[in-house]
Amino acid sequence: MRYIHDQTRRISHYGFLCLIGLFLLLLAAPVSASDFTLRVQSPDTGLDTSIQSIGFSASAGGWQLDFRHSKRIGKLNSFNGMDQLQLQKSFNIGTDATLNVAVGRAVNNWSLWQGDSVVLSSHAPGVDQFQYTYRQGKVSFDKIIGKLSGEDRYILAHRLSVTIGNLTGVIGESVIADGQFAKNWINLIIWPYYWTQWIALQSDATHNNKVNANVFLQALYENEHGFRLGGEVFIDDMPQWVGIKQLFQIAGQIYAEIPFTSSRLSLQYSRVNNYTYAFQVPFGDYSHHGYSLGSSWGPDNDELVITYGFPRSRIGLESISLALRRKGEGNFGDSWEHDGYDAHRDKQFLSGIVEYTQALYGTASYQLGPNWTMHAQWGGGPMQNAKNKAGYNKIHSEGYLEIRYHLD
């Protein structure tokens, strides 16, 4: 086992060196477009969380390179290092068919609209992964195989998307599993993870605590006037048992965008319970470096965001938003067992002392020069039972400042 670990680490180092070599080749090639980004998010130390990052992206000759280094400081977790270093290439493989292949460290966001997703969002640090996307006409298939933090933890995710008229529908699965499961060659093609899990469990090739599978559904309707209505649901395997009603293990999100003559109104509500993202052992938690792979605010929470967007004014303001959040005490590492419907009261949504936040903020964009732009978002509001402590109230603030240089 030690030999395998050492070889894996050497391969990882070789892969990193290959990416650096390809990066130098990309710099030597004629660059068609590139972006340099400096971003500071929530710099107020009273926020309990802060992210500073510097990034670079470039494309040339059909290749795309993305790099980002970040420092994350949170009240529970921190991360400091390379957040993204991914190289990708798109190939035309037939009539109306393309294949995009990417390798390296990357963040993923599988939202069908602009925003986060309870399935995969950009909240967690980048994951070392191999991914590809096949598209033909109105059908696409995405596949990700990545290495998570901790010992022998992997994430596998795939989704099949079909667009018919104004409606896009998605069905997919995600799995947290050990290397024995993740490195099965069958996982590279369109093949149900649940089927692989069932076969492996029946043949004693894996243990139930080494595989945590989930299924998800997504949909988005958009008409020619810009009206959008979408939703997604993320389901742990337990509620799928016949006769069991453990709905606390379901996460979901709904989204609506209503256009007006010169403005728009959008509403988004998301809900996730700790026992959707947590497993009966911490090995299977839906997390990376302690950060949620899905819902931005972690497990055991819900959030309603109402946004009004309007034409850019003279001060650059693009939209204002009101966010109403609730967060329970549930967290990663909380274990559960299948106790049946009668015992689910101990695992109710929003457990313990609930933290309430009401935040009002605005988003703005400014042109600093021919190639320089600045994007900013800032606001805040009252927070009751802060840090899930009864009677501990404070004024919460949040936001980000991003400066971007674009080179054609």
C-alpha positions in Angstrom: 0.0 0.0 0.0 2.9 2.4 0.8 4.4 1.6 -2.6 1.1 2.4 -4.4 0.8 5.7 -2.4 4.4 6.7 -3.4 3.8 5.9 -7.0 0.6 7.8 -7.0 2.3 10.8 -5.5 5.1 10.6 -8.2 2.5 10.4 -10.9 0.8 13.5 -9.4 4.2 15.3 -9.5 4.8 14.3 -13.1 1.4 15.5 -14.0 2.0 18.9 -12.4 5.3 19.2 -14.3 3.6 18.3 -17.6 1.0 21.1 -16.9 3.8 23.6 -16.3 5.5 22.5 -19.6 2.2 22.9 -21.5 1.8 26.3 -19.8 5.2 27.4 -21.1 4.3 26.1 -24.6 1.0 28.1 -24.4 2.9 31.2 -23.5 5.2 30.7 -26.5 2.2 30.3 -28.8 0.2 33.3 -30.2 -2.3 34.0 -27.4 -5.7 34.9 -28.8 -7.1 36.0 -25.4 -6.2 36.2 -21.8 -7.4 37.5 -18.5 -5.6 38.4 -15.3 -7.8 38.6 -12.2 -7.2 39.8 -8.6 -10.1 39.1 -6.3 -10.7 39.9 -2.6 -13.9 38.4 -1.1 -15.3 39.4 2.3 -12.1 41.0 3.6 -13.7 42.1 6.9 -12.3 40.0 9.7 -15.6 40.2 11.5 -17.2 38.0 8.7 -15.6 34.8 10.0 -14.6 34.1 6.4 -12.3 35.6 3.8 -10.9 34.7 0.4 -8.1 36.3 -1.5 -7.1 35.0 -4.9 -5.1 35.9 -8.0 -5.9 34.2 -11.3 -4.9 33.9 -14.9 -6.5 32.4 -18.0 -5.4 32.2 -21.5 -6.5 30.5 -24.8 -4.5 29.8 -27.9 -4.7 27.3 -30.7 -7.8 25.7 -29.3 -6.2 25.2 -25.9 -7.4 26.8 -22.7 -5.4 27.2 -19.5 -6.8 28.4 -16.2 -4.8 29.1 -13.0 -5.8 30.5 -9.7 -4.0 30.7 -6.3 -6.2 31.5 -3.3 -6.1 31.9 0.5 -9.3 31.0 2.3 -9.8 31.8 6.0 -13.0 30.5 7.6 -14.4 30.2 11.1 -14.1 26.4 10.7 -11.8 25.7 7.8 -9.0 27.2 5.9 -7.1 26.6 2.6 -4.0 28.2 1.2 -2.6 27.0 -2.1 -3.2 26.4 -5.8 -7.0 26.5 -6.3 -7.0 25.9 -10.0 -4.5 24.7 -12.7 -6.4 23.2 -15.5 -5.6 22.6 -19.1 -8.4 21.8 -21.6 -8.9 21.2 -25.3 -12.0 21.0 -27.5 -12.1 18.6 -30.5 -14.6 18.5 -33.4 -15.3 14.8 -33.8 -18.1 14.7 -36.3 -21.1 16.5 -37.6 -22.4 18.8 -34.9 -20.4 16.9 -32.3 -17.6 18.1 -30.0 -15.5 16.6 -27.2 -13.9 18.8 -24.6 -11.2 17.2 -22.4 -9.7 18.8 -19.3 -7.1 17.7 -16.7 -5.7 19.4 -13.7 -7.1 21.1 -10.6 -10.4 22.9 -11.1 -13.6 24.1 -9.4 -16.9 22.9 -10.9 -20.3 24.6 -11.1 -23.2 22.6 -12.6 -25.9 25.2 -12.3 -28.2 25.5 -15.3 -28.5 29.2 -14.6 -26.1 31.9 -13.3 -25.6 31.0 -9.6 -24.7 28.2 -7.3 -25.9 24.6 -7.4 -26.8 22.1 -4.7 -25.1 19.5 -6.9 -21.7 21.0 -7.6 -20.8 24.6 -7.0 -17.6 26.7 -6.9 -17.6 27.0 -3.1 -15.0 24.3 -2.3 -11.3 24.6 -3.4 -10.3 23.1 -6.7 -10.3 19.3 -7.1 -7.6 17.4 -8.9 -9.6 15.7 -11.7 -10.1 14.4 -15.2 -13.2 15.5 -17.0 -14.7 15.5 -20.4 -17.9 16.8 -22.0 -19.4 15.3 -25.2 -22.0 17.4 -27.1 -24.0 16.6 -30.1 -26.8 18.8 -31.1 -29.2 19.2 -28.2 -27.6 16.4 -26.1 -24.6 16.6 -23.9 -22.8 14.3 -21.4 -20.4 15.5 -18.7 -18.1 13.2 -16.7 -15.8 14.1 -13.7 -13.4 11.8 -11.8 -11.5 13.7 -9.1 -9.4 13.2 -6.0 -10.8 14.7 -2.7 -9.0 15.7 0.5 -8.4 13.0 3.0 -7.1 9.5 2.5 -8.3 7.5 -0.6 -11.4 9.7 -1.2 -12.7 10.4 -4.7 -15.6 12.1 -6.3 -17.3 10.8 -9.5 -20.1 12.7 -11.1 -21.8 12.5 -14.5 -25.0 14.0 -16.0 -26.9 13.6 -19.2 -28.6 16.8 -20.6 -31.2 17.0 -23.2 -32.8 20.2 -24.6 -36.2 20.1 -26.4 -37.5 23.4 -27.5 -37.3 25.8 -24.5 -36.8 23.1 -21.9 -33.6 21.5 -20.7 -33.7 18.4 -18.6 -30.8 16.7 -16.7 -30.4 13.5 -14.9 -27.2 12.6 -13.1 -25.4 10.9 -10.3 -22.5 11.8 -7.9 -20.5 9.4 -5.8 -18.0 9.7 -3.0 -16.0 6.5 -3.0 -12.6 4.9 -2.4 -9.9 4.4 -5.1 -10.9 0.8 -5.7 -14.4 2.0 -6.9 -13.2 5.1 -8.6 -10.5 3.5 -10.7 -12.9 0.9 -12.3 -12.6 1.5 -16.0 -16.4 1.2 -16.4 -16.7 4.6 -14.8 -15.2 6.3 -17.8 -18.3 5.7 -20.0 -22.1 6.2 -19.6 -22.8 3.7 -16.9 -25.0 4.1 -13.8 -22.9 4.4 -10.6 -25.7 2.8 -8.6 -25.4 -0.3 -10.8 -21.7 -0.5 -10.2 -22.2 0.0 -6.5 -24.9 -2.7 -6.3 -22.7 -5.2 -8.2 -19.7 -4.4 -6.0 -21.7 -4.8 -2.8 -23.2 -8.1 -3.9 -19.8 -9.5 -4.8 -18.1 -8.1 -1.6 -15.7 -6.1 -3.8 -16.4 -3.0 -1.6 -17.9 -2.1 1.7 -21.0 0.1 2.1 -19.1 2.7 4.1 -16.7 3.2 1.1 -19.3 4.3 -1.4 -21.9 7.0 -0.9 -24.0 7.5 -4.0 -26.5 10.3 -4.8 -28.8 11.0 -7.8 -29.9 14.4 -9.0 -32.4 16.0 -11.4 -32.2 19.4 -12.9 -34.5 21.4 -15.3 -34.6 24.8 -16.9 -37.3 26.5 -19.0 -36.5 29.7 -20.9 -38.7 31.4 -23.5 -37.8 33.9 -26.2 -38.7 36.9 -23.9 -36.1 35.9 -21.3 -38.4 34.4 -18.7 -36.6 31.5 -16.9 -37.8 28.9 -14.4 -35.5 26.2 -13.1 -35.1 23.8 -10.3 -32.9 20.9 -9.1 -33.1 18.2 -6.5 -30.3 16.2 -5.0 -31.2 12.9 -3.3 -29.3 10.6 -1.1 -30.0 6.9 -1.7 -31.8 6.3 1.6 -35.1 8.0 0.7 -35.3 5.8 -2.4 -36.1 2.8 -0.2 -39.7 1.7 -0.7 -41.9 2.7 2.2 -39.3 5.0 3.8 -40.1 8.8 4.0 -36.8 10.2 5.1 -37.2 13.4 3.2 -34.7 15.2 5.3 -32.0 13.7 3.1 -33.1 15.7 0.1 -31.6 19.0 -1.0 -33.1 21.3 -3.6 -33.2 24.6 -5.3 -35.7 26.6 -7.4 -35.1 29.7 -9.5 -37.2 32.1 -11.4 -36.2 35.2 -13.5 -38.9 37.6 -14.7 -37.8 40.2 -17.4 -39.3 43.6 -17.7 -38.8 46.3 -20.4 -35.5 47.5 -19.0 -34.9 45.4 -15.9 -35.3 42.0 -14.4 -36.4 40.3 -11.1 -35.0 37.0 -10.0 -35.8 34.8 -7.1 -33.7 31.8 -5.9 -34.5 29.5 -2.9 -32.1 26.7 -1.9 -32.4 24.2 0.9 -30.0 21.5 2.1 -29.9 19.4 5.2 -26.8 18.1 7.0 -27.9 14.5 6.4 -28.0 15.0 2.6 -24.3 15.8 2.5 -23.2 13.8 5.5 -22.6 10.0 5.5 -22.7 7.4 8.3 -19.0 7.8 8.5 -17.0 11.0 7.7 -15.3 9.3 4.7 -18.4 9.8 2.6 -19.2 13.4 3.5 -19.9 15.6 0.5 -17.0 17.9 1.2 -13.5 18.8 0.1 -11.0 20.4 2.6 -14.0 20.8 4.9 -15.9 22.9 2.4 -19.2 21.8 0.8 -19.1 20.6 -2.8 -22.6 21.8 -3.2 -24.6 24.4 -1.4 -22.4 27.5 -0.8 -23.3 27.9 2.9 -22.7 24.3 3.8 -25.0 21.7 5.2 -28.2 22.3 7.3 -29.3 25.6 5.8 -31.6 27.4 3.5 -31.5 30.7 1.7 -33.9 33.0 -0.3 -32.3 35.6 -2.6 -34.3 38.2 -4.3 -32.4 40.3 -6.9 -33.5 43.3 -8.9 -31.4 44.2 -11.9 -31.6 47.4 -13.9 -29.7 49.2 -16.7 -26.3 50.4 -15.6 -26.5 53.8 -14.0 -23.9 56.5 -13.9 -22.4 55.0 -10.7 -22.2 51.6 -12.3 -24.7 49.9 -10.1 -26.1 46.8 -11.8 -28.4 45.1 -9.2 -29.5 45.0 -5.6 -30.2 41.9 -3.7 -31.9 40.8 -0.5 -30.8 37.5 1.1 -32.6 35.8 3.9 -30.7 32.8 5.4 -31.1 30.3 8.1 -28.4 28.0 9.3 -28.7 25.1 11.8 -25.9 23.5 13.9 -25.6 20.4 11.6 -22.1 20.1 10.1 -19.8 17.7 8.2 -18.7 14.8 10.4 -22.1 14.4 12.0 -22.8 10.7 11.6 -26.2 9.0 11.0 -27.6 5.6 10.7 -30.8 4.3 9.1 -33.1 4.5 12.1 -36.4 4.5 10.2 -39.1 7.2 9.9 -39.9 7.4 13.6 -36.4 8.3 14.6 -35.9 11.0 12.0 -37.0 13.7 14.5 -33.4 13.9 15.8 -32.3 14.8 12.3 -34.8 17.5 11.4 -34.0 20.3 9.1 -32.3 23.2 10.9 -31.1 21.4 14.0 -30.2 23.1 17.3 -29.8 26.8 17.6 -30.7 28.5 14.3 -28.6 31.4 13.0 -30.7 34.0 11.1 -29.2 36.5 8.6 -30.8 39.3 6.6 -28.4 40.9 4.1 -29.0 43.7 1.6 -26.2 44.3 -1.0 -25.5 45.8 -4.4 -23.4 44.7 -7.4 -21.5 47.2 -9.6 -19.1 47.2 -12.5 -16.7 49.9 -13.6 -14.5 50.4 -16.6 -11.1 51.6 -15.3 -9.4 51.7 -18.7 -9.4 50.2 -22.2 -8.7 46.7 -20.8 -9.3 47.2 -17.1 -12.6 46.5 -15.3 -13.6 46.4 -11.7 -16.5 44.3 -10.3 -17.7 44.8 -6.8 -20.4 43.6 -4.5 -20.9 44.8 -0.9 -23.6 44.9 1.7 -24.7 43.3 4.9 -27.3 43.3 7.7 -28.2 41.9 11.1 -27.4 38.4 12.2 -29.2 36.8 15.1 -27.7 33.8 17.1 -24.4 34.3 15.3 -22.2 31.2 15.3 -25.3 29.3 16.5 -25.0 30.9 19.9 -28.4 32.0 21.4 -28.5 35.7 22.0 -25.2 36.4 20.2 -26.2 39.1 17.6 -24.0 41.2 15.4 -24.0 43.2 12.1 -22.9 41.0 9.3 -21.2 42.3 6.1 -20.1 40.5 3.0 -18.9 41.2 -0.5 -16.0 41.1 -2.9 -13.8 43.3 -5.0 -12.4 42.0 -8.3 -10.1 43.7 -10.8 -9.7 42.1 -14.2 -7.3 42.9 -17.1 -8.3 41.5 -20.5 -5.8 41.1 -23.3 -7.1 40.4 -26.8 
